[in-house]
Amino acid sequence: ALALGQVCFSLGTDTAGSGRVPAAFNNLVGLKPTCGLLSTSGVVPACRSLDALTIFALTAEDANRVLGVAAGFDAADPYSRPIQPHGFDFGMSSTFGFGVPQCDQLQFFGNRDAERLFDQAVARLERMGGHKLTIDFAPFLEAARLLYEGAWVAERYLAIRDFIEAKPQALFSVTHDIIAAARGLSAADTFSGIYRLQELKRKCDRVWDGVDC
């Protein structure tokens, strides 16, 4: 409906890309605020500690307007938090540094159009005053894999435990196999995952020390 111009924005959720990916496939802006900026009260959870309410819009300006209206502390949501000053003010600087993964870390899965558009985006950022900086994207990728290959699968299992145990055949087979694997995870595995995520965060923080976006 949004892509057809019937509405000016819509809402969704995003834990591992469910807001940004379909937005990209439909030529839309997909805005995923950091966790807690938009209340998730009433949202059916996937990974409750990581879920975010997301905004679909036709333009970045529209998405920002909706964010300004929707953001706010919700005492009923245990993960809600007030907005804090953050980030780099692109409007106050004539130049900025943007990170691009190492060549051997770029993956387009045979999609030549995606590769071409990526190169065009890099060139456009440089024309806007950006300074390209090559970064090691490996810790970001490993952190992402934890969501489906690590202990966080147990949180997905918890969200639908009663349903998956009662009607396992009702799930898409790939989805079932990923989530059902959580039955073999222990509390020790969960803490191991938490520790590894914190280690990866420290490495990612060092990358952010050198780039603005």
Contacts in CASP RR format, 6 or more apart in sequence:
PFRMAT RR
TARGET T0000
AUTHOR 0000-0000-0000
METHOD contacts of the structure
MODEL  1
ALALGQVCFSLGTDTAGSGRVPAAFNNLVGLKPTCGLLSTSGVVPACRSL
DALTIFALTAEDANRVLGVAAGFDAADPYSRPIQPHGFDFGMSSTFGFGV
PQCDQLQFFGNRDAERLFDQAVARLERMGGHKLTIDFAPFLEAARLLYEG
AWVAERYLAIRDFIEAKPQALFSVTHDIIAAARGLSAADTFSGIYRLQEL
KRKCDRVWDGVDC
1 7 0 8 1.000
1 10 0 8 1.000
2 8 0 8 1.000
2 9 0 8 1.000
2 10 0 8 1.000
2 26 0 8 1.000
2 28 0 8 1.000
2 56 0 8 1.000
2 57 0 8 1.000
2 58 0 8 1.000
3 26 0 8 1.000
3 27 0 8 1.000
3 28 0 8 1.000
5 58 0 8 1.000
8 57 0 8 1.000
8 58 0 8 1.000
8 62 0 8 1.000
9 55 0 8 1.000
9 56 0 8 1.000
9 57 0 8 1.000
9 58 0 8 1.000
9 62 0 8 1.000
9 63 0 8 1.000
9 66 0 8 1.000
10 55 0 8 1.000
10 56 0 8 1.000
11 53 0 8 1.000
11 54 0 8 1.000
11 55 0 8 1.000
11 56 0 8 1.000
12 18 0 8 1.000
12 19 0 8 1.000
12 53 0 8 1.000
12 54 0 8 1.000
12 55 0 8 1.000
12 56 0 8 1.000
13 19 0 8 1.000
13 40 0 8 1.000
13 43 0 8 1.000
13 46 0 8 1.000
13 51 0 8 1.000
13 52 0 8 1.000
13 53 0 8 1.000
13 54 0 8 1.000
14 20 0 8 1.000
14 32 0 8 1.000
14 51 0 8 1.000
14 52 0 8 1.000
14 54 0 8 1.000
15 46 0 8 1.000
15 47 0 8 1.000
15 50 0 8 1.000
15 51 0 8 1.000
15 52 0 8 1.000
15 147 0 8 1.000
16 144 0 8 1.000
16 147 0 8 1.000
16 148 0 8 1.000
17 32 0 8 1.000
18 46 0 8 1.000
18 54 0 8 1.000
19 30 0 8 1.000
19 32 0 8 1.000
19 54 0 8 1.000
19 56 0 8 1.000
20 30 0 8 1.000
20 32 0 8 1.000
20 54 0 8 1.000
22 28 0 8 1.000
22 56 0 8 1.000
23 29 0 8 1.000
23 30 0 8 1.000
23 56 0 8 1.000
24 30 0 8 1.000
28 56 0 8 1.000
28 57 0 8 1.000
28 58 0 8 1.000
29 55 0 8 1.000
29 56 0 8 1.000
29 57 0 8 1.000
29 58 0 8 1.000
29 59 0 8 1.000
29 60 0 8 1.000
29 62 0 8 1.000
29 63 0 8 1.000
30 54 0 8 1.000
30 55 0 8 1.000
30 56 0 8 1.000
30 57 0 8 1.000
30 63 0 8 1.000
31 54 0 8 1.000
31 55 0 8 1.000
31 56 0 8 1.000
31 57 0 8 1.000
31 60 0 8 1.000
31 63 0 8 1.000
31 64 0 8 1.000
31 66 0 8 1.000
31 67 0 8 1.000
32 52 0 8 1.000
32 54 0 8 1.000
33 52 0 8 1.000
33 53 0 8 1.000
33 54 0 8 1.000
33 55 0 8 1.000
33 67 0 8 1.000
33 71 0 8 1.000
34 52 0 8 1.000
35 49 0 8 1.000
35 50 0 8 1.000
35 51 0 8 1.000
35 52 0 8 1.000
35 79 0 8 1.000
36 52 0 8 1.000
36 77 0 8 1.000
36 79 0 8 1.000
36 80 0 8 1.000
36 81 0 8 1.000
37 52 0 8 1.000
37 67 0 8 1.000
37 71 0 8 1.000
37 72 0 8 1.000
37 81 0 8 1.000
37 83 0 8 1.000
38 52 0 8 1.000
38 53 0 8 1.000
38 54 0 8 1.000
38 67 0 8 1.000
38 70 0 8 1.000
38 71 0 8 1.000
38 72 0 8 1.000
39 53 0 8 1.000
39 72 0 8 1.000
39 74 0 8 1.000
39 76 0 8 1.000
39 77 0 8 1.000
39 80 0 8 1.000
40 48 0 8 1.000
40 51 0 8 1.000
40 52 0 8 1.000
40 53 0 8 1.000
40 77 0 8 1.000
40 79 0 8 1.000
40 80 0 8 1.000
41 74 0 8 1.000
41 76 0 8 1.000
41 77 0 8 1.000
41 80 0 8 1.000
43 51 0 8 1.000
43 53 0 8 1.000
44 159 0 8 1.000
45 51 0 8 1.000
45 159 0 8 1.000
46 156 0 8 1.000
46 159 0 8 1.000
47 147 0 8 1.000
47 152 0 8 1.000
47 155 0 8 1.000
47 156 0 8 1.000
47 159 0 8 1.000
48 79 0 8 1.000
48 155 0 8 1.000
48 159 0 8 1.000
49 79 0 8 1.000
49 155 0 8 1.000
50 147 0 8 1.000
50 152 0 8 1.000
50 155 0 8 1.000
53 70 0 8 1.000
55 63 0 8 1.000
55 66 0 8 1.000
55 67 0 8 1.000
55 70 0 8 1.000
56 63 0 8 1.000
57 63 0 8 1.000
57 66 0 8 1.000
71 83 0 8 1.000
72 80 0 8 1.000
72 82 0 8 1.000
72 83 0 8 1.000
73 80 0 8 1.000
73 81 0 8 1.000
73 82 0 8 1.000
74 80 0 8 1.000
88 96 0 8 1.000
88 212 0 8 1.000
88 213 0 8 1.000
90 96 0 8 1.000
90 212 0 8 1.000
94 129 0 8 1.000
95 129 0 8 1.000
95 130 0 8 1.000
95 131 0 8 1.000
96 129 0 8 1.000
96 130 0 8 1.000
96 131 0 8 1.000
96 212 0 8 1.000
96 213 0 8 1.000
97 130 0 8 1.000
97 131 0 8 1.000
97 132 0 8 1.000
97 133 0 8 1.000
97 210 0 8 1.000
97 211 0 8 1.000
97 212 0 8 1.000
97 213 0 8 1.000
98 125 0 8 1.000
98 130 0 8 1.000
98 131 0 8 1.000
98 132 0 8 1.000
98 133 0 8 1.000
98 211 0 8 1.000
98 212 0 8 1.000
98 213 0 8 1.000
99 132 0 8 1.000
99 133 0 8 1.000
99 134 0 8 1.000
99 135 0 8 1.000
99 207 0 8 1.000
99 211 0 8 1.000
99 213 0 8 1.000
100 122 0 8 1.000
100 132 0 8 1.000
100 133 0 8 1.000
100 134 0 8 1.000
100 135 0 8 1.000
101 134 0 8 1.000
101 135 0 8 1.000
101 136 0 8 1.000
101 137 0 8 1.000
102 134 0 8 1.000
102 135 0 8 1.000
102 136 0 8 1.000
102 137 0 8 1.000
105 136 0 8 1.000
105 137 0 8 1.000
105 138 0 8 1.000
105 141 0 8 1.000
106 115 0 8 1.000
106 118 0 8 1.000
108 114 0 8 1.000
108 115 0 8 1.000
108 118 0 8 1.000
122 132 0 8 1.000
125 132 0 8 1.000
126 132 0 8 1.000
133 210 0 8 1.000
133 211 0 8 1.000
135 207 0 8 1.000
135 211 0 8 1.000
136 207 0 8 1.000
139 200 0 8 1.000
139 203 0 8 1.000
139 204 0 8 1.000
139 207 0 8 1.000
140 200 0 8 1.000
140 204 0 8 1.000
140 207 0 8 1.000
142 200 0 8 1.000
143 197 0 8 1.000
143 200 0 8 1.000
143 201 0 8 1.000
143 204 0 8 1.000
146 152 0 8 1.000
146 193 0 8 1.000
146 196 0 8 1.000
146 197 0 8 1.000
146 200 0 8 1.000
147 153 0 8 1.000
148 178 0 8 1.000
150 185 0 8 1.000
150 189 0 8 1.000
150 193 0 8 1.000
151 185 0 8 1.000
151 189 0 8 1.000
151 190 0 8 1.000
151 192 0 8 1.000
151 193 0 8 1.000
151 194 0 8 1.000
153 178 0 8 1.000
153 179 0 8 1.000
153 181 0 8 1.000
153 182 0 8 1.000
153 185 0 8 1.000
154 182 0 8 1.000
154 185 0 8 1.000
154 189 0 8 1.000
154 190 0 8 1.000
156 178 0 8 1.000
156 179 0 8 1.000
156 182 0 8 1.000
157 164 0 8 1.000
157 179 0 8 1.000
157 180 0 8 1.000
157 182 0 8 1.000
157 183 0 8 1.000
160 179 0 8 1.000
163 170 0 8 1.000
164 171 0 8 1.000
164 176 0 8 1.000
164 179 0 8 1.000
164 180 0 8 1.000
168 176 0 8 1.000
168 180 0 8 1.000
171 179 0 8 1.000
END
